[in-house]
Amino acid sequence: MSIQRLHSGPRMSQAVIHGGIAYLAGQVALGPDVPAQTRAVLAQIDSLLAEAGTDRSRILQATIWLADMADFGAMNVVWEEWIGGANAPARATGEVRLATPDYKVEIIVTAALP
């Protein structure tokens, strides 16, 4: 089985496709607040999934890291609107110190290909 890597660099690939599954790297974005960062991250995820040949309706699992769990509700408002409820994946959310204090949310997804 082949392995396809999207947007590879010396440290990581933004997505790796293998065995009918797309594995996305953690996506982060800058923005003034958690809702804006979440929207930007989800747009990046949409773009990578499309490039991999799939979409958000086929997400199997999501891991969401927040710099502060106090932002859980604000992030969830954006997430729930984006995911649409019908195709909600298995998901975990936790609080971590992200790569820079400017990042408030990081989202990692794994999705099935059609």
N, CA, C and O atoms as a GROMACS GRO file, in nm:
protein
  456
    1MET      N    1   0.084  -0.118   0.000
    1MET     CA    2   0.000   0.000   0.000
    1MET      C    3   0.088   0.124   0.000
    1MET      O    4   0.188   0.131   0.071
    2SER      N    5   0.050   0.221  -0.080
    2SER     CA    6   0.130   0.342  -0.090
    2SER      C    7   0.097   0.438   0.025
    2SER      O    8  -0.008   0.430   0.089
    3ILE      N    9   0.190   0.528   0.047
    3ILE     CA   10   0.172   0.635   0.145
    3ILE      C   11   0.187   0.766   0.069
    3ILE      O   12   0.286   0.788  -0.001
    4GLN      N   13   0.088   0.854   0.083
    4GLN     CA   14   0.094   0.986   0.020
    4GLN      C   15   0.106   1.090   0.130
    4GLN      O   16   0.034   1.085   0.230
    5ARG      N   17   0.196   1.184   0.111
    5ARG     CA   18   0.218   1.291   0.209
    5ARG      C   19   0.186   1.426   0.144
    5ARG      O   20   0.232   1.454   0.033
    6LEU      N   21   0.108   1.507   0.213
    6LEU     CA   22   0.071   1.639   0.163
    6LEU      C   23   0.143   1.746   0.242
    6LEU      O   24   0.147   1.744   0.365
    7HIS      N   25   0.200   1.840   0.168
    7HIS     CA   26   0.267   1.956   0.229
    7HIS      C   27   0.372   1.912   0.332
    7HIS      O   28   0.367   1.949   0.449
    8SER      N   29   0.465   1.832   0.284
    8SER     CA   30   0.571   1.780   0.370
    8SER      C   31   0.682   1.882   0.388
    8SER      O   32   0.716   1.957   0.297
    9GLY      N   33   0.737   1.882   0.506
    9GLY     CA   34   0.852   1.965   0.538
    9GLY      C   35   0.954   1.879   0.610
    9GLY      O   36   0.937   1.758   0.620
   10PRO      N   37   1.059   1.941   0.661
   10PRO     CA   38   1.164   1.865   0.728
   10PRO      C   39   1.117   1.803   0.861
   10PRO      O   40   1.177   1.707   0.908
   11ARG      N   41   1.012   1.858   0.920
   11ARG     CA   42   0.966   1.811   1.050
   11ARG      C   43   0.841   1.725   1.042
   11ARG      O   44   0.824   1.631   1.120
   12MET      N   45   0.752   1.758   0.947
   12MET     CA   46   0.623   1.689   0.943
   12MET      C   47   0.552   1.713   0.811
   12MET      O   48   0.590   1.799   0.732
   13SER      N   49   0.447   1.636   0.790
   13SER     CA   50   0.356   1.655   0.678
   13SER      C   51   0.224   1.708   0.734
   13SER      O   52   0.187   1.674   0.847
   14GLN      N   53   0.154   1.789   0.658
   14GLN     CA   54   0.024   1.838   0.704
   14GLN      C   55  -0.082   1.729   0.699
   14GLN      O   56  -0.179   1.732   0.775
   15ALA      N   57  -0.063   1.632   0.610
   15ALA     CA   58  -0.153   1.516   0.604
   15ALA      C   59  -0.078   1.398   0.547
   15ALA      O   60   0.012   1.412   0.464
   16VAL      N   61  -0.114   1.280   0.594
   16VAL     CA   62  -0.059   1.155   0.543
   16VAL      C   63  -0.179   1.066   0.511
   16VAL      O   64  -0.269   1.049   0.593
   17ILE      N   65  -0.178   1.009   0.390
   17ILE     CA   66  -0.288   0.923   0.345
   17ILE      C   67  -0.234   0.782   0.328
   17ILE      O   68  -0.135   0.760   0.258
   18HIS      N   69  -0.301   0.687   0.393
   18HIS     CA   70  -0.258   0.547   0.385
   18HIS      C   71  -0.376   0.457   0.419
   18HIS      O   72  -0.451   0.484   0.513
   19GLY      N   73  -0.392   0.352   0.344
   19GLY     CA   74  -0.494   0.252   0.376
   19GLY      C   75  -0.635   0.307   0.381
   19GLY      O   76  -0.717   0.261   0.460
   20GLY      N   77  -0.665   0.405   0.297
   20GLY     CA   78  -0.800   0.461   0.294
   20GLY      C   79  -0.831   0.558   0.406
   20GLY      O   80  -0.947   0.592   0.428
   21ILE      N   81  -0.728   0.603   0.477
   21ILE     CA   82  -0.744   0.696   0.589
   21ILE      C   83  -0.654   0.818   0.567
   21ILE      O   84  -0.539   0.804   0.524
   22ALA      N   85  -0.707   0.936   0.597
   22ALA     CA   86  -0.629   1.060   0.595
   22ALA      C   87  -0.603   1.102   0.739
   22ALA      O   88  -0.696   1.123   0.817
   23TYR      N   89  -0.476   1.115   0.773
   23TYR     CA   90  -0.433   1.156   0.907
   23TYR      C   91  -0.382   1.299   0.896
   23TYR      O   92  -0.283   1.324   0.828
   24LEU      N   93  -0.448   1.393   0.960
   24LEU     CA   94  -0.405   1.532   0.953
   24LEU      C   95  -0.321   1.569   1.074
   24LEU      O   96  -0.348   1.525   1.186
   25ALA      N   97  -0.220   1.651   1.050
   25ALA     CA   98  -0.141   1.706   1.159
   25ALA      C   99  -0.228   1.805   1.237
   25ALA      O  100  -0.332   1.850   1.187
   26GLY      N  101  -0.187   1.838   1.356
   26GLY     CA  102  -0.258   1.938   1.434
   26GLY      C  103  -0.259   2.070   1.360
   26GLY      O  104  -0.155   2.117   1.313
   27GLN      N  105  -0.376   2.130   1.349
   27GLN     CA  106  -0.393   2.256   1.278
   27GLN      C  107  -0.413   2.368   1.379
   27GLN      O  108  -0.492   2.357   1.472
   28VAL      N  109  -0.340   2.476   1.357
   28VAL     CA  110  -0.351   2.595   1.441
   28VAL      C  111  -0.366   2.717   1.351
   28VAL      O  112  -0.334   2.712   1.232
   29ALA      N  113  -0.414   2.826   1.408
   29ALA     CA  114  -0.428   2.950   1.332
   29ALA      C  115  -0.424   3.067   1.430
   29ALA      O  116  -0.458   3.053   1.547
   30LEU      N  117  -0.382   3.179   1.380
   30LEU     CA  118  -0.383   3.299   1.462
   30LEU      C  119  -0.517   3.370   1.445
   30LEU      O  120  -0.582   3.358   1.341
   31GLY      N  121  -0.556   3.441   1.546
   31GLY     CA  122  -0.681   3.516   1.544
   31GLY      C  123  -0.701   3.584   1.677
   31GLY      O  124  -0.630   3.554   1.773
   32PRO      N  125  -0.796   3.676   1.684
   32PRO     CA  126  -0.814   3.755   1.806
   32PRO      C  127  -0.872   3.678   1.924
   32PRO      O  128  -0.855   3.718   2.039
   33ASP      N  129  -0.943   3.567   1.894
   33ASP     CA  130  -1.007   3.493   2.003
   33ASP      C  131  -1.028   3.347   1.962
   33ASP      O  132  -0.999   3.308   1.849
   34VAL      N  133  -1.078   3.269   2.055
   34VAL     CA  134  -1.098   3.125   2.029
   34VAL      C  135  -1.198   3.100   1.916
   34VAL      O  136  -1.169   3.016   1.831
   35PRO      N  137  -1.312   3.167   1.909
   35PRO     CA  138  -1.401   3.142   1.796
   35PRO      C  139  -1.335   3.170   1.661
   35PRO      O  140  -1.350   3.092   1.567
   36ALA      N  141  -1.263   3.279   1.650
   36ALA     CA  142  -1.196   3.313   1.523
   36ALA      C  143  -1.088   3.210   1.490
   36ALA      O  144  -1.078   3.167   1.375
   37GLN      N  145  -1.009   3.171   1.588
   37GLN     CA  146  -0.906   3.070   1.564
   37GLN      C  147  -0.971   2.936   1.527
   37GLN      O  148  -0.922   2.867   1.437
   38THR      N  149  -1.078   2.899   1.594
   38THR     CA  150  -1.146   2.773   1.563
   38THR      C  151  -1.198   2.774   1.420
   38THR      O  152  -1.180   2.677   1.347
   39ARG      N  153  -1.262   2.884   1.378
   39ARG     CA  154  -1.312   2.894   1.240
   39ARG      C  155  -1.198   2.879   1.140
   39ARG      O  156  -1.212   2.809   1.039
   40ALA      N  157  -1.087   2.945   1.166
   40ALA     CA  158  -0.972   2.940   1.075
   40ALA      C  159  -0.914   2.798   1.069
   40ALA      O  160  -0.880   2.749   0.962
   41VAL      N  161  -0.902   2.734   1.184
   41VAL     CA  162  -0.850   2.596   1.188
   41VAL      C  163  -0.944   2.503   1.111
   41VAL      O  164  -0.897   2.418   1.035
   42LEU      N  165  -1.072   2.516   1.130
   42LEU     CA  166  -1.168   2.429   1.062
   42LEU      C  167  -1.166   2.452   0.911
   42LEU      O  168  -1.186   2.359   0.834
   43ALA      N  169  -1.143   2.575   0.868
   43ALA     CA  170  -1.128   2.603   0.725
   43ALA      C  171  -1.004   2.533   0.669
   43ALA      O  172  -1.007   2.479   0.559
   44GLN      N  173  -0.895   2.535   0.746
   44GLN     CA  174  -0.773   2.464   0.704
   44GLN      C  175  -0.800   2.314   0.694
   44GLN      O  176  -0.754   2.248   0.601
   45ILE      N  177  -0.873   2.261   0.790
   45ILE     CA  178  -0.907   2.118   0.789
   45ILE      C  179  -0.991   2.086   0.666
   45ILE      O  180  -0.964   1.988   0.597
   46ASP      N  181  -1.091   2.168   0.637
   46ASP     CA  182  -1.172   2.148   0.516
   46ASP      C  183  -1.084   2.142   0.392
   46ASP      O  184  -1.102   2.056   0.306
   47SER      N  185  -0.989   2.234   0.383
   47SER     CA  186  -0.901   2.241   0.266
   47SER      C  187  -0.813   2.117   0.254
   47SER      O  188  -0.801   2.060   0.146
   48LEU      N  189  -0.752   2.075   0.364
   48LEU     CA  190  -0.668   1.955   0.362
   48LEU      C  191  -0.748   1.829   0.332
   48LEU      O  192  -0.703   1.743   0.257
   49LEU      N  193  -0.867   1.819   0.390
   49LEU     CA  194  -0.951   1.703   0.363
   49LEU      C  195  -0.988   1.698   0.215
   49LEU      O  196  -0.985   1.591   0.154
   50ALA      N  197  -1.023   1.811   0.157
   50ALA     CA  198  -1.057   1.816   0.014
   50ALA      C  199  -0.937   1.774  -0.070
   50ALA      O  200  -0.952   1.698  -0.166
   51GLU      N  201  -0.820   1.823  -0.034
   51GLU     CA  202  -0.699   1.785  -0.108
   51GLU      C  203  -0.672   1.635  -0.097
   51GLU      O  204  -0.619   1.574  -0.190
   52ALA      N  205  -0.707   1.577   0.016
   52ALA     CA  206  -0.688   1.433   0.037
   52ALA      C  207  -0.797   1.351  -0.031
   52ALA      O  208  -0.786   1.229  -0.043
   53GLY      N  209  -0.904   1.418  -0.076
   53GLY     CA  210  -1.011   1.347  -0.145
   53GLY      C  211  -1.126   1.306  -0.055
   53GLY      O  212  -1.199   1.213  -0.087
   54THR      N  213  -1.142   1.375   0.056
   54THR     CA  214  -1.251   1.343   0.150
   54THR      C  215  -1.310   1.472   0.203
   54THR      O  216  -1.280   1.580   0.151
   55ASP      N  217  -1.394   1.463   0.306
   55ASP     CA  218  -1.454   1.583   0.363
   55ASP      C  219  -1.492   1.560   0.509
   55ASP      O  220  -1.475   1.450   0.562
   56ARG      N  221  -1.541   1.664   0.570
   56ARG     CA  222  -1.570   1.659   0.715
   56ARG      C  223  -1.675   1.556   0.754
   56ARG      O  224  -1.676   1.511   0.868
   57SER      N  225  -1.761   1.517   0.661
   57SER     CA  226  -1.864   1.416   0.693
   57SER      C  227  -1.803   1.278   0.716
   57SER      O  228  -1.870   1.188   0.765
   58ARG      N  229  -1.674   1.262   0.680
   58ARG     CA  230  -1.607   1.132   0.692
   58ARG      C  231  -1.501   1.132   0.803
   58ARG      O  232  -1.420   1.041   0.812
   59ILE      N  233  -1.503   1.236   0.888
   59ILE     CA  234  -1.409   1.240   1.001
   59ILE      C  235  -1.445   1.130   1.099
   59ILE      O  236  -1.559   1.117   1.142
   60LEU      N  237  -1.345   1.050   1.133
   60LEU     CA  238  -1.363   0.940   1.227
   60LEU      C  239  -1.335   0.982   1.370
   60LEU      O  240  -1.406   0.944   1.463
   61GLN      N  241  -1.231   1.063   1.386
   61GLN     CA  242  -1.186   1.100   1.521
   61GLN      C  243  -1.128   1.241   1.518
   61GLN      O  244  -1.065   1.281   1.420
   62ALA      N  245  -1.151   1.313   1.626
   62ALA     CA  246  -1.093   1.447   1.642
   62ALA      C  247  -1.036   1.460   1.782
   62ALA      O  248  -1.095   1.414   1.880
   63THR      N  249  -0.920   1.522   1.789
   63THR     CA  250  -0.860   1.558   1.917
   63THR      C  251  -0.846   1.709   1.917
   63THR      O  252  -0.787   1.766   1.825
   64ILE      N  253  -0.898   1.773   2.019
   64ILE     CA  254  -0.894   1.919   2.028
   64ILE      C  255  -0.817   1.957   2.153
   64ILE      O  256  -0.849   1.914   2.264
   65TRP      N  257  -0.715   2.039   2.132
   65TRP     CA  258  -0.636   2.091   2.243
   65TRP      C  259  -0.670   2.238   2.261
   65TRP      O  260  -0.668   2.316   2.165
   66LEU      N  261  -0.702   2.277   2.383
   66LEU     CA  262  -0.727   2.416   2.417
   66LEU      C  263  -0.620   2.465   2.514
   66LEU      O  264  -0.578   2.390   2.603
   67ALA      N  265  -0.578   2.588   2.498
   67ALA     CA  266  -0.483   2.646   2.593
   67ALA      C  267  -0.548   2.668   2.728
   67ALA      O  268  -0.481   2.671   2.831
   68ASP      N  269  -0.681   2.684   2.728
   68ASP     CA  270  -0.755   2.708   2.852
   68ASP      C  271  -0.894   2.644   2.839
   68ASP      O  272  -0.970   2.680   2.750
   69MET      N  273  -0.926   2.550   2.926
   69MET     CA  274  -1.056   2.482   2.919
   69MET      C  275  -1.172   2.579   2.942
   69MET      O  276  -1.287   2.543   2.916
   70ALA      N  277  -1.145   2.698   2.991
   70ALA     CA  278  -1.251   2.798   3.004
   70ALA      C  279  -1.307   2.835   2.867
   70ALA      O  280  -1.418   2.889   2.858
   71ASP      N  281  -1.232   2.806   2.759
   71ASP     CA  282  -1.276   2.836   2.622
   71ASP      C  283  -1.354   2.721   2.558
   71ASP      O  284  -1.389   2.727   2.440
   72PHE      N  285  -1.381   2.615   2.635
   72PHE     CA  286  -1.449   2.497   2.583
   72PHE      C  287  -1.584   2.533   2.518
   72PHE      O  288  -1.612   2.487   2.407
   73GLY      N  289  -1.664   2.611   2.584
   73GLY     CA  290  -1.795   2.648   2.532
   73GLY      C  291  -1.787   2.729   2.405
   73GLY      O  292  -1.862   2.704   2.310
   74ALA      N  293  -1.698   2.828   2.402
   74ALA     CA  294  -1.683   2.912   2.282
   74ALA      C  295  -1.635   2.832   2.163
   74ALA      O  296  -1.681   2.853   2.051
   75MET      N  297  -1.543   2.740   2.186
   75MET     CA  298  -1.495   2.654   2.078
   75MET      C  299  -1.607   2.563   2.030
   75MET      O  300  -1.625   2.545   1.910
   76ASN      N  301  -1.683   2.505   2.124
   76ASN     CA  302  -1.790   2.412   2.088
   76ASN      C  303  -1.899   2.476   2.003
   76ASN      O  304  -1.957   2.410   1.917
   77VAL      N  305  -1.930   2.603   2.025
   77VAL     CA  306  -2.031   2.672   1.943
   77VAL      C  307  -1.989   2.667   1.796
   77VAL      O  308  -2.070   2.635   1.709
   78VAL      N  309  -1.863   2.698   1.770
   78VAL     CA  310  -1.813   2.697   1.632
   78VAL      C  311  -1.804   2.554   1.580
   78VAL      O  312  -1.845   2.527   1.467
   79TRP      N  313  -1.752   2.464   1.660
   79TRP     CA  314  -1.738   2.323   1.620
   79TRP      C  315  -1.873   2.262   1.582
   79TRP      O  316  -1.886   2.200   1.477
   80GLU      N  317  -1.974   2.280   1.668
   80GLU     CA  318  -2.104   2.219   1.646
   80GLU      C  319  -2.170   2.273   1.520
   80GLU      O  320  -2.237   2.198   1.447
   81GLU      N  321  -2.153   2.400   1.493
   81GLU     CA  322  -2.206   2.459   1.369
   81GLU      C  323  -2.137   2.396   1.248
   81GLU      O  324  -2.201   2.365   1.147
   82TRP      N  325  -2.006   2.379   1.258
   82TRP     CA  326  -1.926   2.325   1.147
   82TRP      C  327  -1.954   2.177   1.122
   82TRP      O  328  -1.970   2.135   1.008
   83ILE      N  329  -1.959   2.098   1.228
   83ILE     CA  330  -1.972   1.953   1.211
   83ILE      C  331  -2.116   1.915   1.174
   83ILE      O  332  -2.136   1.812   1.109
   84GLY      N  333  -2.214   1.994   1.213
   84GLY     CA  334  -2.350   1.970   1.170
   84GLY      C  335  -2.428   1.863   1.245
   84GLY      O  336  -2.544   1.839   1.212
   85GLY      N  337  -2.368   1.799   1.342
   85GLY     CA  338  -2.440   1.704   1.427
   85GLY      C  339  -2.459   1.565   1.370
   85GLY      O  340  -2.439   1.467   1.441
   86ALA      N  341  -2.496   1.553   1.244
   86ALA     CA  342  -2.528   1.422   1.186
   86ALA      C  343  -2.406   1.332   1.172
   86ALA      O  344  -2.418   1.210   1.178
   87ASN      N  345  -2.289   1.391   1.153
   87ASN     CA  346  -2.167   1.312   1.130
   87ASN      C  347  -2.062   1.336   1.237
   87ASN      O  348  -1.942   1.338   1.209
   88ALA      N  349  -2.106   1.355   1.359
   88ALA     CA  350  -2.012   1.384   1.467
   88ALA      C  351  -1.916   1.266   1.487
   88ALA      O  352  -1.959   1.152   1.501
   89PRO      N  353  -1.785   1.295   1.489
   89PRO     CA  354  -1.686   1.190   1.510
   89PRO      C  355  -1.666   1.160   1.658
   89PRO      O  356  -1.718   1.230   1.745
   90ALA      N  357  -1.591   1.053   1.684
   90ALA     CA  358  -1.541   1.032   1.820
   90ALA      C  359  -1.449   1.151   1.848
   90ALA      O  360  -1.376   1.195   1.759
   91ARG      N  361  -1.451   1.204   1.970
   91ARG     CA  362  -1.376   1.326   1.997
   91ARG      C  363  -1.328   1.330   2.141
   91ARG      O  364  -1.394   1.282   2.232
   92ALA      N  365  -1.210   1.390   2.158
   92ALA     CA  366  -1.157   1.419   2.290
   92ALA      C  367  -1.109   1.564   2.291
   92ALA      O  368  -1.060   1.615   2.190
   93THR      N  369  -1.124   1.629   2.405
   93THR     CA  370  -1.078   1.767   2.420
   93THR      C  371  -1.002   1.777   2.551
   93THR      O  372  -1.046   1.724   2.653
   94GLY      N  373  -0.889   1.845   2.549
   94GLY     CA  374  -0.811   1.863   2.671
   94GLY      C  375  -0.739   1.996   2.671
   94GLY      O  376  -0.733   2.066   2.570
   95GLU      N  377  -0.684   2.029   2.785
   95GLU     CA  378  -0.609   2.153   2.801
   95GLU      C  379  -0.461   2.122   2.798
   95GLU      O  380  -0.412   2.033   2.867
   96VAL      N  381  -0.388   2.198   2.715
   96VAL     CA  382  -0.243   2.183   2.706
   96VAL      C  383  -0.179   2.319   2.683
   96VAL      O  384  -0.246   2.416   2.647
   97ARG      N  385  -0.050   2.325   2.705
   97ARG     CA  386   0.026   2.444   2.666
   97ARG      C  387   0.063   2.424   2.520
   97ARG      O  388   0.136   2.330   2.486
   98LEU      N  389   0.014   2.511   2.432
   98LEU     CA  390   0.040   2.499   2.289
   98LEU      C  391   0.174   2.560   2.253
   98LEU      O  392   0.240   2.619   2.339
   99ALA      N  393   0.215   2.547   2.127
   99ALA     CA  394   0.349   2.584   2.082
   99ALA      C  395   0.384   2.731   2.111
   99ALA      O  396   0.500   2.763   2.135
  100THR      N  397   0.286   2.818   2.108
  100THR     CA  398   0.307   2.958   2.139
  100THR      C  399   0.183   3.010   2.212
  100THR      O  400   0.073   2.961   2.188
  101PRO      N  401   0.198   3.108   2.300
  101PRO     CA  402   0.081   3.161   2.371
  101PRO      C  403  -0.023   3.224   2.278
  101PRO      O  404  -0.137   3.244   2.319
  102ASP      N  405   0.015   3.255   2.154
  102ASP     CA  406  -0.079   3.312   2.058
  102ASP      C  407  -0.182   3.210   2.011
  102ASP      O  408  -0.291   3.248   1.968
  103TYR      N  409  -0.148   3.082   2.019
  103TYR     CA  410  -0.242   2.977   1.979
  103TYR      C  411  -0.331   2.942   2.096
  103TYR      O  412  -0.283   2.917   2.207
  104LYS      N  413  -0.461   2.940   2.071
  104LYS     CA  414  -0.557   2.906   2.176
  104LYS      C  415  -0.624   2.771   2.151
  104LYS      O  416  -0.682   2.713   2.243
  105VAL      N  417  -0.617   2.720   2.026
  105VAL     CA  418  -0.683   2.594   1.991
  105VAL      C  419  -0.601   2.522   1.884
  105VAL      O  420  -0.549   2.585   1.792
  106GLU      N  421  -0.592   2.392   1.897
  106GLU     CA  422  -0.530   2.306   1.796
  106GLU      C  423  -0.621   2.187   1.776
  106GLU      O  424  -0.667   2.126   1.873
  107ILE      N  425  -0.646   2.153   1.649
  107ILE     CA  426  -0.737   2.042   1.620
  107ILE      C  427  -0.668   1.942   1.527
  107ILE      O  428  -0.606   1.980   1.428
  108ILE      N  429  -0.679   1.814   1.562
  108ILE     CA  430  -0.621   1.703   1.488
  108ILE      C  431  -0.737   1.613   1.447
  108ILE      O  432  -0.820   1.578   1.531
  109VAL      N  433  -0.743   1.575   1.318
  109VAL     CA  434  -0.850   1.484   1.276
  109VAL      C  435  -0.794   1.369   1.193
  109VAL      O  436  -0.688   1.379   1.131
  110THR      N  437  -0.869   1.261   1.194
  110THR     CA  438  -0.846   1.144   1.111
  110THR      C  439  -0.976   1.120   1.036
  110THR      O  440  -1.084   1.118   1.096
  111ALA      N  441  -0.966   1.100   0.903
  111ALA     CA  442  -1.088   1.086   0.823
  111ALA      C  443  -1.075   0.969   0.725
  111ALA      O  444  -0.966   0.939   0.676
  112ALA      N  445  -1.187   0.905   0.699
  112ALA     CA  446  -1.193   0.799   0.599
  112ALA      C  447  -1.202   0.860   0.459
  112ALA      O  448  -1.263   0.965   0.440
  113LEU      N  449  -1.139   0.793   0.364
  113LEU     CA  450  -1.156   0.832   0.223
  113LEU      C  451  -1.280   0.761   0.170
  113LEU      O  452  -1.318   0.656   0.222
  114PRO      N  453  -1.344   0.817   0.067
  114PRO     CA  454  -1.462   0.750   0.010
  114PRO      C  455  -1.428   0.614  -0.048
  114PRO      O  456  -1.516   0.545  -0.099
   0.00000   0.00000   0.00000
